[in-house]
Amino acid sequence: MKRAFIALAISVLLLTACGLGVSKYEDAVLDGVSSLNTGKPEKALKHFNRAIDIDPTRPDAYLGRANVLNTMGQFEDALIDYNRAIEMEPTIAEAFINRGIAHSQLEQYEKAIADYEKGLELDPEIDDPPGFFQRLFDDKTPNAERGIRKHLEFLKQEVQKKNQKS
């Protein structure tokens, strides 16, 4: 989805330069992405809410809002929006990866593993984590700085340890 946001941003710039303008929905999504990327999650949340109010049938605003909620530590709420985005468009690898992050933060490791694997299946090159992935992991999470595949292996080890104790 990051690629989709970048493509959307480039399209918006080209359309604006050509004098064609952008829709209010796209404007709200771009404002949300910009606010999230500049460390203003509360402002980003308002923009994504505005986009959803304008058009509740498109998944990118739900994905953006879920990313904001993830960064704010509101993982249960983020899961609701990730589920909506995936229901609308089941091929968005970023939605699965980010939902996996929320599951991981909630210590729902089996669900996180399934989401990471699905995201990597949809986009094997997604393992180049953008900045917001890094912000989602705290210092207590081993291997977080090494990407999705490394974190996936860590989670699998955690599940094995848990199963051995049972």
C-alpha positions as CSV (number, residue, x, y, z in Angstrom):
1,M,0.0,0.0,0.0
2,K,3.0,2.3,0.5
3,R,3.6,2.0,-3.2
4,A,-0.1,2.8,-3.7
5,F,0.3,5.9,-1.5
6,I,3.4,7.0,-3.4
7,A,1.7,6.4,-6.8
8,L,-1.3,8.3,-5.5
9,A,0.9,11.2,-4.4
10,I,2.7,11.3,-7.7
11,S,-0.7,11.2,-9.6
12,V,-2.0,14.0,-7.4
13,L,1.1,16.1,-8.1
14,L,0.8,15.5,-11.9
15,L,-3.0,16.3,-11.9
16,T,-2.5,19.4,-9.9
17,A,0.4,20.6,-12.2
18,C,-1.9,20.0,-15.1
19,G,-4.7,22.0,-13.5
20,L,-7.0,19.0,-13.2
21,G,-7.2,19.0,-9.4
22,V,-7.9,16.1,-7.1
23,S,-10.9,14.8,-5.4
24,K,-11.7,15.8,-1.8
25,Y,-11.3,12.1,-0.9
26,E,-7.8,11.9,-2.4
27,D,-6.9,15.2,-0.8
28,A,-8.0,13.9,2.6
29,V,-6.0,10.7,2.2
30,L,-2.9,12.6,1.1
31,D,-3.2,14.9,4.1
32,G,-3.5,11.9,6.4
33,V,-0.4,10.2,4.9
34,S,1.5,13.5,5.2
35,S,0.5,14.0,8.8
36,L,1.3,10.5,9.7
37,N,4.7,10.6,8.0
38,T,5.5,13.9,9.8
39,G,4.7,12.5,13.2
40,K,1.3,14.1,13.7
41,P,-1.0,11.1,14.3
42,E,-3.9,13.1,15.8
43,K,-4.0,15.3,12.8
44,A,-3.7,12.2,10.5
45,L,-6.6,10.6,12.2
46,K,-8.8,13.6,11.5
47,H,-7.8,13.5,7.8
48,F,-8.5,9.8,7.4
49,N,-11.8,10.2,9.2
50,R,-12.7,12.9,6.7
51,A,-11.8,10.7,3.8
52,I,-14.0,7.9,5.2
53,D,-16.9,10.3,5.6
54,I,-16.5,11.4,2.0
55,D,-16.3,7.8,0.6
56,P,-16.7,4.9,3.1
57,T,-16.4,2.3,0.2
58,R,-12.6,2.7,-0.4
59,P,-10.0,0.7,1.5
60,D,-7.1,3.1,1.5
61,A,-8.6,5.5,4.1
62,Y,-9.4,2.6,6.4
63,L,-5.8,1.3,6.0
64,G,-4.4,4.8,6.7
65,R,-6.6,5.2,9.8
66,A,-5.6,1.8,11.0
67,N,-1.9,2.7,10.6
68,V,-2.5,5.8,12.7
69,L,-4.3,3.8,15.4
70,N,-1.4,1.3,15.4
71,T,1.1,4.1,15.9
72,M,-1.1,5.4,18.8
73,G,-1.1,2.0,20.5
74,Q,-4.9,1.5,19.8
75,F,-4.4,-2.0,18.4
76,E,-7.9,-3.3,18.9
77,D,-9.4,-0.3,17.0
78,A,-6.7,-0.7,14.3
79,L,-7.7,-4.3,13.8
80,I,-11.3,-3.3,13.0
81,D,-10.1,-1.0,10.2
82,Y,-7.5,-3.4,8.9
83,N,-10.3,-6.0,8.7
84,R,-12.5,-3.5,6.8
85,A,-9.7,-2.7,4.3
86,I,-8.9,-6.3,3.7
87,E,-12.6,-7.1,3.3
88,M,-12.8,-4.4,0.6
89,E,-9.6,-5.3,-1.1
90,P,-8.1,-8.7,-0.1
91,T,-4.9,-8.2,-2.1
92,I,-3.3,-5.3,-0.1
93,A,-0.1,-6.8,1.3
94,E,0.5,-3.9,3.6
95,A,-2.9,-4.4,5.3
96,F,-2.0,-7.9,6.2
97,I,1.5,-6.9,7.4
98,N,0.2,-4.0,9.5
99,R,-2.6,-6.1,10.9
100,G,0.1,-8.6,11.9
101,I,1.9,-5.9,13.8
102,A,-1.3,-5.1,15.7
103,H,-1.8,-8.8,16.5
104,S,1.9,-9.1,17.5
105,Q,1.5,-6.1,19.9
106,L,-1.5,-7.8,21.4
107,E,0.5,-11.0,21.8
108,Q,-1.8,-12.8,19.4
109,Y,1.2,-14.4,17.8
110,E,-0.5,-17.1,15.7
111,K,-2.7,-14.5,14.0
112,A,0.3,-12.2,13.5
113,I,2.2,-15.1,11.9
114,A,-0.7,-15.8,9.5
115,D,-0.9,-12.2,8.5
116,Y,2.8,-11.8,8.0
117,E,2.9,-14.9,5.8
118,K,-0.1,-13.7,3.8
119,G,1.4,-10.3,3.3
120,L,4.7,-11.7,2.2
121,E,2.9,-14.1,-0.2
122,L,1.1,-11.1,-1.8
123,D,4.2,-9.0,-2.0
124,P,7.5,-10.8,-1.4
125,E,9.4,-7.5,-1.6
126,I,7.4,-5.8,1.2
127,D,10.2,-6.8,3.6
128,D,11.8,-3.4,3.2
129,P,10.0,-1.8,6.2
130,P,9.0,1.8,5.9
131,G,9.5,4.2,8.8
132,F,6.2,3.6,10.5
133,F,6.9,-0.1,10.9
134,Q,9.9,0.8,13.0
135,R,7.9,3.2,15.1
136,L,5.4,0.5,15.9
137,F,8.0,-1.7,17.6
138,D,9.4,-0.8,21.0
139,D,12.9,-1.6,22.2
140,K,11.7,-4.7,23.9
141,T,10.9,-6.5,20.7
142,P,13.9,-8.5,19.4
143,N,14.8,-8.4,15.8
144,A,12.2,-5.7,15.0
145,E,14.8,-3.5,13.2
146,R,15.6,-6.4,10.8
147,G,12.3,-6.5,9.0
148,I,9.2,-8.6,8.7
149,R,10.8,-11.9,8.0
150,K,13.1,-11.7,11.1
151,H,10.1,-10.7,13.2
152,L,8.1,-13.5,11.8
153,E,10.8,-16.0,12.8
154,F,10.9,-14.5,16.3
155,L,7.1,-14.9,16.6
156,K,7.3,-18.5,15.5
157,Q,9.9,-19.1,18.2
158,E,7.7,-17.5,20.8
159,V,4.8,-19.7,19.8
160,Q,7.0,-22.8,20.0
161,K,8.1,-21.8,23.5
162,K,4.5,-21.2,24.6
163,N,3.4,-24.6,23.2
164,Q,6.3,-26.4,25.0
165,K,5.2,-24.9,28.3
166,S,1.7,-26.1,27.8
